[in-house]
Amino acid sequence: MLTIYGCANTRSSRAVWALEEVGAEYEYVPVNLMAGAGRQPDYLALNPGGKVPTLVDGEFILTESAAICTYIGDLFPSARLTPPVGTQDRAHYDQWCYFALSELEQPLWTIAKHTFALPERLRVPAVIETARWEFGIAAKVLAAGLGQREFIVGDRFTAADILLAHTLAWAQVVKLPLGHENLTAYAARLLARPAFVRARARERAESGAKS
């Protein structure tokens, strides 16, 4: 059975969402980051970065949310969460996964770091306005790439949509305007998917019970 280490309201929601989309059986192990569980030696042995998510599949350990979502998709090909390797759809899938991490998410992480994640002495509040501007530029690129299509790659939902929708939800939480009607509709549509609703409920229940 797959085991996912996570914490509610973090990037681990992406991995749990993917697991729910493919109908996998999995164990969820809460990692209370706020209480310092990510810095404990037993967890650092799994994920030296002390972050979530971490996926364990037998002796195999994988970190980074996009890599985990892609691995899950490839592990359950009948769910079609990832396009077949070697196809143009797979190339576009990779493109939007990398964009989600390197362009769309990074301004949000910059804001988080300089608001609460970094030690106070290392925070530079003045950079937040620049990060907000950068997010607007990335959102414009995504809006153009999405157009009026339902999903970002081909004609079906993929893990690239998980990464993008989760990041757009993050922006909404910190009250950054998405700025484009198609992105607002896209985020609302994907975040209403039953698999995401189940993933969020499971993370909250597991974290509340055990962390």
Secondary structure, DSSP 8 states (H G I E B T S, - for coil): -EEEEE-TTSTHHHHHHHHHHHT--EEEEE--GGGTGGGSHHHHTT-TT--S-EEEETTEEEESHHHHHHHHHHHSGGG-SS--TTSHHHHHHHHHHHHIIIIISHHHHHHHIIIIIS-GGG--TTHHHHHHHHHHHHHHHHHHHHTT-SSSSTTS--HHHHHHHHHHHHHHHTT-----HHHHHHHHHHHTSHHHHHHHHHHHHHHHHH-
